[in-house]
């Protein structure tokens, strides 16, 4: 499928506007190899959508932090995330207890949202302690990539790759199974 056909497929379902994909996350990427991988997928995604990453500051979490201190950290990061959450977006939070989808089901989820007229999807990735319950409650869908815990920098790369793979599947293009 050519670029024009892909664009018309995606644009026709969102009233002529390109699908906007926001990745809202806690903390900055510190290693250049993660930055390079994210930049590559963000570049590839521009063929299918209008991607952006919004980062909010993380809180330093001491190794010996009390339960109360952890709660305060989650609340502060939660305040920052909630402040940046777009009002017009369908919100998908990444959570261990979310629903697991394979790549095809994930692409179908995005496709169904597009057909339903959703023009903006915001994925939310928490910090080292996860997500504040208020952010989780705001989510329209909770997605789990695994029952395991991953560094949030790595999850950004995995999420970008899976969004890219989803658009390739939606567009009928080859992808690795």
Secondary structure, DSSP 8 states (H G I E B T S, - for coil): --HHHHHHHHHHTTTTS--EEEEEEES---SHHHHHHHHHHHHHHTTTSEEEEEEE------TT--HHHHHHHHHHHHHHHHHHS-TTSEEEEEEEEEEE--HHHHHHHHHHHHHTT--EEEEEE-BTTB--HHHHHH-SEEEES-SS---HHHHHHHHHHHHHHHHHHHTT-----
